[in-house]
Amino acid sequence: MYEHVNYGGRPLPLRAGIYSNLEANAFNDMASSIWIPSGWSVEVFKDADFAGDSVRLTAPDANLHEEGWHDSISSIRVFPPADR
């Protein structure tokens, strides 16, 4: 994930797994773009602990604002290709 659109600003690299509260990574409500490798997927949530609205993403997104997710991701699940 990246702080700004078009994969700019501070990055937050994530490995496969669950991140229930991005506040712990100092990245709560800060993501503006997300790069997802081919075959991988992520499920993002508006609130910590996988609460609130969510969406599953399967491709990179250079501008999360267009989908209504700009600066609003608080938890995330990262799935490698085998877990899709």
N, C-alpha and C positions, 0 to 999 in steps of 0.2 A: 504494500500500500504506500501511497505517496501523499504528502501534505497538500500538494497543489495539482491542478489539472495538468494533463499532458506529461504525467510522470515526473513532475518537478518538485522541488523542495525536499524536505527531509523524508527519507524512506523509512519504512518499518518492514524489514524482511521477516517473513513468517514461514515456518516449516509446517508440515502436516501435523494436525492436532487441533485442539480447541483452546480458545482464548476467551474466557468468560467475562473478562473485564479489561478493556483496553486502557483504562485509567492506570493500571499497573505498568503499562508500557509507555505511559505519557503520550498516548495517541487517541484518547477518547474524543469522539466527535471531531476528528481532524482530517480524515481521509477524503481526498478529492479525486483521486484516480487509483486504479488497481490493475496490476499486471498479473495475469493468470497464465501459467505455462499451458501449452497444448495438452489436453487430456486431463488436466486438473480441474477442480471446481472449488468454490467457496460458498458458504452460506453466511450472509451478513445479517445482523440484527440491530435494530434501532436502540435497544436498551441492553444493559449489562445482564449477564446470566441468561443469555439467549431468549430474552423477553422482547415484547413489542413486535412491530412489523418485521418481516424478514423476506429475503429473496435469495435464490440460488443463482450464482453467476458462473458461467463456464468459459468465458472469453475475456481478454483484457478490456478494460473500459477507461479511456483517457479522460473522461469527464463525467463523474458520478452525478453532477448537478442535473444533467439531462434526464436522469431516471429518478430524481428526487432523493438521492442518497448522499449528496454533498455535505460533508461535515456532520454526519449523523450516525455513523457506525460506532457502536459501543461494545459489541462482541462479535466473534467470527469463528466459524469452523472451517478448516482447510482440509480438503480431501485429495489425496494423490490418485492417480489413474485407477488403481486397483479397487478403490473404495467408492467409485461412482456407481 
